[in-house]
Amino acid sequence: MGNRTLYVRKEDEDVWQEAASLGDANLSELATQGLRLVLAARRAEDDEGGVPTGEDAQAVTRFGRELHRLGWARAGAAFTRAAIDFGAARSDAIRKAEGRLGADGRKGAARASRRSV
């Protein structure tokens, strides 16, 4: 895709000046990240039939803040690390539970924990 020209409202000039002074990303990348956030939120609304509520809304808000703070690449890397760490911790817990309770006892404990969530 070629060049795009954006016309900035006078009241938004300070925002663009501050973004330009960040130095770690060019304005095109920052604008694209912002558009990705808006599009992802709209897709989520379309897919789920509305805005998330309760704990989901809190999680979405926190995740959106981190995406904004870190940028897509760093937030994606952090999410990947967290998922791997979570999986490793669960694997360790499963291994320990199976050693103490056996396979059937571990499955029963897992069912009980899901009911309590």
C-alpha positions, 0 to 999 in steps of 0.5 A: 500500500502506498502513502497516506495523508492524515489531516490532524485537527488543531486540538489533536496536534499536541498528541501527535507532537508527543507521539513524534517525540517518543523516538522508539517508533515512527508515527506510521507504526504508532497510527497502525498500532492504534488502528489495530486496537480499534479494529480488534475491539470492534471485531470483539464486539461483533464476535461476542455480540457486545462489550465484555462485562464483569471480570472479562471487562476488567481483563480486557481493559488491563490487556488493552492498557498493556498493549498500548503501553508495550506495543503489539510486539512486546505485548505478544512476547510477554503474553507468550512467555506468560502462557508458557510459564502458566503451562509449565506451572500447571504441568508441574502441579499435575505431575506432583498431584499425580504422584500424591493422588494417582491419576484418578485422584488428580482428575477428581481434584481438577474437577473440584477446582473447576467447580470452585472457579 
